[in-house]
Amino acid sequence: MKNDKINKIQKLFIIYFSVFPILNMYFFHSKITTLLEIIIALILMALVLVYEKKSRKKLFIPILYIILVLTYLLINYIRSFSFSSYVPDNFNYSLFNESLTIIKLITPVIIIYFLHYLNLTLKQYLMVINIWAILITSNIIITNILKISLCSYSLDTITYNIFEWQTGISYLKTASKGFFTYANQQSAMIVVILPFIFYQFTNKCKYILLIFLLLISGLMLGTRVSSIGSIIVVITLILMFLVISLIKRQKVKKHLCLLVIPLIISAMLIPISPYNNRNNEFTVNNENKMNKKAEETENNINENYKIEYFNKKVNNYYLPKVFYEKYYPIKYDVDFWYEFIKNTPTREINYRLIEKSIIKRVKEINNDKLDTIFGISNTRIQNIFNIEQDFILHYYAFGIIGMIILLIEYFISVPYILFKFIKKHTFINLIIMSSVCLFIFISILSGNIINSLNVIIPFSLIISMIYNKNIDKIDNNLL
């Protein structure tokens, strides 16, 4: 009777995880959907607690963790009263919004705990991952061909599909994300699930189709991670598998050669891909819009002069007006913008540099050493803008202590899977380790990944594989 209940709960979890590529589409993107995702997750975890007695034995672990998180949130809230800046309202700290973000960040930790007691099989894990691959690629590819896809960098519809790609076409008319909300989230998902599709391909040739579709989808998305990263991942996986075969003196499987086909097709498409056109477009603009250097002698320069100097030297292609008019208005901090435009070569200016420079300035003005330990709050940063590098965002938002507490699953999982791989050299452990490390690396490079439930909840399924006893028992493909 108990096994039947657990089996049904397993199926419910599988359904829950499988639908996330659908929930990640822009017309489902809302706070209500996010709330429902959390509520459903809580119901499923409650079912595990009721029907799996083992999950209650160490329940003190998630309880202590939640107490620790609440303690951090209280410190975060108390410190919010002493925050000061040049901007009125000090970027409007909100306990409610701060709490929501923290709930999102700790949800995967709690899910991983309960998944540990469900003991899903590798077959079940791979089934969910295959469903993700099919839903993601079909959404991106079909909408691209029909030219109804959203642009990866806006909510406009693309003008040209893959069959019309050529050099010189703006990436804004070709880079397509299907009906998904964020292109970089799908880029991360493609790269993260590729190792598992490759794992299945080593045993069954038919999975080459999914690898091909993922590579093509990556090129359609047009991001650096999806276009170049996915190709590099496949090549690296091939090399790793060949090395493993040589070490074990195993005969290399002939069908591995078939991967040359999607790799060659991808390589042929790169020169006309949205990613390459985007790079070319930035290069042309860099050459055409470069500001000439000017020598200035500045002693006792007044504020009006600084504003005049800024307006004269600013290049709105590299530094859009929204940054110094809306996000961090120049009228509140003329000195910052004057020094920024004066000391930063135009060719070095990019969104990420601007974002980090502003947040560093805000932190500097607050002048509190504890900001490095506890952060200046995610709310304030989001009320300025969202830094497009997740780990840097969380460092400034939550500080060193907050990062360790709220992102603990990543800090624990990487060394643990590395330890497991050293202890037991199975190919599946290598695949899991590759996927987890790729996810963290992409989060370091990109934004809107570990802050999004539609990404971190599915990824919590992959992390849970590290602690799964059924996978520990797998002895095939030993190194």
SEFIDO-947398 format. One record per residue (C-alpha): z, x, y; residue in three letters. Coordinates in steps of 0.1 Angstrom, whole numbers, plus 2048, in hexadecimal, padded with zeros to 3 digits. Each point is the difference from the previous one (the first is absolute). Layout:
! residues N
ZXYALA;...
! end
This chain:
! residues 479
800800800MET;80A81C817LYS;7E08147F9ASN;7EB7E1808ASP;8117FC822LYS;7FB825807ILE;7DB7FE7F6ASN;7FB7E3818LYS;81181381CILE;7EA81E7F9GLN;7E17E9803LYS;80D7F2821LEU;80582380DPHE;7DD8097F5ILE;7F17E2812ILE;81580881FTYR;7F3823802PHE;7DC7F77F7SER;7FA7E981EVAL;80981A81BPHE;7DC80A808PRO;7FB7DB808ILE;81F7FE815LEU;7F481F813ASN;7E37ED80FMET;8027F9825TYR;8027DA7FEPHE;8208047EBPHE;80F819818HIS;81E7F0810SER;826802801LYS;8027E07EBILE;7EC8117E4THR;81681F802THR;81F7EA7FELEU;7F27EE7E1LEU;7F88227EFGLU;82480A805ILE;80E7DE7F4ILE;7EB8007E1ILE;80A8247F8ALA;8257F6804LEU;7FB7E27E8ILE;7EF8167E6LEU;81C81A803MET;81A7E57FDALA;7EF7F57DFLEU;8038237F3VAL;825801809LEU;8067DF7EEVAL;7ED8077E0TYR;8048257FCGLU;8248097FDLYS;7F9826802LYS;7F57FC824SER;8237F5809ARG;8118207F3LYS;7F481681CLYS;7FD7E581BLEU;819813815PHE;7E4819807ILE;7E97E8815PRO;8207F080FILE;80C82280CLEU;7DE80880DTYR;7FE7DF814ILE;82380780EILE;7F482380BLEU;7E17F0810VAL;8157E7812LEU;81781B80DTHR;7E281380DTYR;7F37E0811LEU;8227FB811LEU;7FF82480DILE;7DC7FA80BASN;80B7E0813TYR;81F810810ILE;7EB81D80DARG;7E67E980ESER;8187F781DPHE;80182480DSER;7DA805800PHE;7F0807821SER;7DC80680DSER;7EC7FE81FTYR;7F07DF7F5VAL;8127DF808PRO;8127F07E2ASP;7FE8217ECASN;7E47F37EAPHE;8147E17F5ASN;8148097E1TYR;8027E27E8SER;81A7FF7E4LEU;7EC7E57EFPHE;7DF814800ASN;81281F7F6GLU;8107EE7E3SER;7DF7F27F4LEU;7F18237FFTHR;81D80E7EDILE;7FF7E37E7ILE;7DB8087FALYS;8078257FBLEU;81C7FB7E6ILE;7EF7E47EDTHR;7ED8187E9PRO;8218127F7VAL;80F7DF7F4ILE;7E07F67EDILE;7FF8227EFILE;8247FB7F4TYR;7F87DF7EFPHE;7DE80B7F2LEU;81381C7EEHIS;8107E57EBTYR;7E07ED7F9LEU;7F181D7EEASN;7DB7F7805LEU;7E88107E9THR;7E581980CLEU;7E67E67F6LYS;8107E7818GLN;80281981CTYR;7DB8097FCLEU;7F67DC7FEMET;80F7FA823VAL;7F082080EILE;7DE7F57F2ASN;8047DE811ILE;807812821TRP;7E18157FBALA;7EA7E27F9ILE;80D7EB81DLEU;7FF81C819ILE;7DD80C7F7THR;7F17DD7FDSER;80E7F6822ASN;7F281F812ILE;7DF8037EEILE;7F57DB7FFILE;8097FA825THR;7EE820809ASN;7E07F77EFILE;8017DD80FLEU;80880F822LYS;81E7E9804ILE;81A81C7FESER;81880981CLEU;7FB821810CYS;81A81A7F5SER;80A807824TYR;7FF7DD80FSER;7FE7DB7F7LEU;7DB7FF808ASP;7E77FA7E4THR;7EA81D7F5ILE;7DB800809THR;7F28177E5TYR;8088017DAASN;7FE81E7E9ILE;7DB7FC7FAPHE;7F9803825GLU;81681F807TRP;7EF81D812GLN;80B81C818THR;8057F5824GLY;80E7DD7F9ILE;8227FB80FSER;81C7FF7E7TYR;80D7E1812LEU;7E17EE7F2LYS;80280D7DCTHR;8248097F6ALA;80D7E27EDSER;8227F57F2LYS;7F67DF7F1GLY;8197E580APHE;81D8187FFPHE;81880581DTHR;801826802TYR;7E68187F3ALA;81881D7FCASN;8167EB7E8GLN;7E27FA7E9GLN;7F7824803SER;8238097F3ALA;7FD7E77E4MET;7DE80D7F5ILE;80C8247FEVAL;8217F77F0VAL;7F17EB7E3ILE;7E38187F9LEU;8158177EAPRO;8097E27E9PHE;7DC7F57FEILE;7F68247F7PHE;81C8007E5TYR;7F07E27F0GLN;7DD80F803PHE;80A81E7ECTHR;8057E87E3ASN;7E67E6807LYS;7DE807811CYS;7FD7DD80FLYS;81A80881CTYR;7E5816811ILE;7F47DF810LEU;8227FB811LEU;80082580BILE;7DE7FB80FPHE;80A7E0812LEU;81F81080ELEU;7EC81E80ELEU;7E67E9810ILE;81B7EA80FSER;81081F80EGLY;7E080A811LEU;7FC7DD80EMET;82380180FLEU;7F681F813GLY;822810803THR;8058257F9ARG;8197F87E4VAL;7E97E77EESER;7DE812806SER;8098247F9ILE;8237FD7F0GLY;7F47E97E4SER;7E48197F7ILE;81881D801ILE;8197ED7EAVAL;7E57F97E5VAL;7F4825800ILE;82480C7FETHR;8087E87E3LEU;7E180D7EDILE;80B824805LEU;8247F87F5MET;7F37EF7E1PHE;7E981D7F7LEU;81D819804VAL;8167EB7EAILE;7E47FE7E5SER;7FC826802LEU;8258077FDILE;8037E97E2LYS;7DF80C7F3ARG;7F57DD7FDGLN;7DB7F6800LYS;7F57F4822VAL;7F57DC7FELYS;7DB7FD807LYS;8027E0814HIS;81381481BLEU;7DE80C80BCYS;7F77DD80BLEU;81780481ELEU;7E581780FVAL;7EC7E1807ILE;8187EE818PRO;809821810LEU;7DC809807ILE;7F97DD80EILE;81F803817SER;7F682280BALA;7DD7F3809MET;80E7E3814LEU;819815814ILE;7E780D81APRO;7F77DC809ILE;8227F17FBSER;8167F081BPRO;81881D7FCTYR;7E681A808ASN;7F17EB81DASN;8237FD80EARG;805825800ASN;7DD80680FASN;8087E681BGLU;82081180APHE;7EF821801THR;7E57F4817VAL;8197EF817ASN;815820800ASN;7E281480CGLU;7F47E681AASN;8227F680ELYS;813821801MET;813805820ASN;7FA821811LYS;81F816805LYS;80D804823ALA;81881980EGLU;81B7F0815GLU;81C80F815THR;81D7E97FFGLU;81F806814ASN;8167E380BASN;7E67E67F5ILE;80B7DD809ASN;7FC7E17EBGLU;7E27F2812ASN;7EE8217FATYR;8097FF7DBLYS;7F27DD7FCILE;7E080A813GLU;7FD81F7EATYR;8057EB7E1PHE;7E67E680AASN;7E781B808LYS;8048147E0LYS;8067E47E6VAL;7E47F97E8ASN;8047DC7F5ASN;7EC8067E0TYR;81B8177F3TYR;81D7F1812LEU;7FA7DA802PRO;8107EE81ELYS;8157EB7E9VAL;81681E7F9PHE;80A808824TYR;7FD7DC80EGLU;8107EC7E4LYS;8118147E4TYR;811819816TYR;7F77F8824PRO;7FA81E817ILE;8137EE81CLYS;8208067EDTYR;7FA8247F7ASP;7E7811816VAL;80C8237F6ASP;7F97FB7DBPHE;7DD7F4804TRP;7F981B81BTYR;80C81C7E9GLU;7EE7F17E2PHE;7DE7FE810ILE;805822811LYS;80B8137E2ASN;7EC7F07E4THR;7DC80A7FBPRO;7EA7E17FETHR;7F180A7DEARG;8238007F2GLU;80A7DD80BILE;8007E67E5ASN;8147E07FATYR;81A8117E9ARG;80781B819LEU;8047E781CILE;8177EA7EBGLU;81681D7F5LYS;80280E823SER;80B7DF80FILE;81B7FB7E5ILE;80C824805LYS;8037F9825ARG;8137E07FAVAL;8188127E9LYS;80381D81AGLU;8097E881CILE;81B7EF7EBASN;80F8237FBASN;8157F77E2ASP;80481A7E4LYS;8087E47E7LEU;7DC7F3804ASP;7F581B7E8THR;8197F57E7ILE;7FF7DA804PHE;7DF7FA813GLY;7F77EB81FILE;7F97E17EBSER;7E07F27F2ASN;8017E3818THR;7FD81681FARG;7E38147F1ILE;7ED7E07F6GLN;8057F2823ASN;7EE81F80DILE;7E78037E4PHE;7FE8077DAASN;7FD8257F8ILE;7E48047E7GLU;8128197EAGLN;81B7EF7ECASP;81981C7F9PHE;7FE80C824ILE;8067DC80CLEU;81E7FC7E9HIS;80E82280BTYR;8007F5825TYR;80B7DC7F7ALA;81C8067E7PHE;808825803GLY;8078177E3ILE;81C7EB7F2ILE;7ED7E0803GLY;7E180F7EFMET;81580C7E3ILE;8107DF7FCILE;7E27E9805LEU;7E68157EFLEU;81680C7E4ILE;7E97F57E4GLU;7E681980BTYR;81881D804PHE;80F7F97DDILE;7E07F67EDSER;7EB81F808VAL;81981B7F2PRO;8097E87E3TYR;7DC7FC7F4ILE;7FB825805LEU;81F8077EAPHE;7F37E77E6LYS;7DE8107FFPHE;80F8237FBILE;8167F27E5LYS;7E57EB7EFLYS;7DC80A807HIS;7EE7DF7FBTHR;7E07F8811PHE;80D7DE80CILE;81D812811ASN;7E7816812LEU;7ED7E180BILE;81F7EF80DILE;80B820812MET;7DD803810SER;8007DC80BSER;823802810VAL;7F9821812CYS;7DF7F280DLEU;8117E280EPHE;81A814812ILE;7E581980DPHE;7EB7E380DILE;81F7F1811SER;806821812ILE;7DC7FF80DLEU;7FD7DB807SER;8127E280DGLY;8087DC7F6ASN;8068097DCILE;8248047F8ILE;8097E681AASN;7EA7E57EFSER;80E7EB7E4LEU;7DD7FA7F4ASN;7FE8257F8VAL;82380B7F7ILE;8087E37E9ILE;7E18077EAPRO;807825802PHE;8247FA7F4SER;7F07F57DFLEU;7F18227FDILE;820812809ILE;8137EB7E6SER;7EA8117E5MET;813820806ILE;8207EF7F4TYR;7F07EC7E3ASN;80D8077DDLYS;7E07F37EFASN;7EB81A813ILE;81981B7F7ASP;7F87FA7DCLYS;7DA806804ILE;7F68207EFASP;7DA7FE801ASN;7EC818815ASN;81C81B7FFLEU;7F981F814LEU;
! end
